Amino acid sequence: MLNIIKNGIEAMPEGGKLTVQTELVRNKIQILVRDTGCGMNRSQVKRLGLPYYTTKERGTGLGLMVVMNMVKEMNGKIFFHSKLNQGTICELQLERAAAPE
């Protein structure tokens, strides 16, 4: 979560708004991290998570790759919705843990 939030903050060098929303949807935990930053085009969004791909001047392109692999290992899903000059939404869907008996 810290990596995703940090990416959102860095996408807003002139300031903006970052929100984190959680919700239970069809027995899955949904987390939405929204920023009002510079956004990305479709080509950039498609390349997210590839090793060494970054949209930042000083990025390594490894942080988000690790996040995406961790989400996959937890049987979760991660999606990105973005529009240039409007911002990005990172949507995480995670399995809800069974309640202890």
Secondary structure as GFF3:
##gff-version 3
##sequence-region A 1 101
A	DSSP	alpha_helix	2	10	.	.	.	ID=ss1
A	DSSP	beta_strand	18	25	.	.	.	ID=ss2
A	DSSP	beta_strand	28	35	.	.	.	ID=ss3
A	DSSP	alpha_helix	42	47	.	.	.	ID=ss4
A	DSSP	alpha_helix	63	73	.	.	.	ID=ss5
A	DSSP	beta_strand	77	83	.	.	.	ID=ss6
A	DSSP	beta_strand	87	95	.	.	.	ID=ss7
###
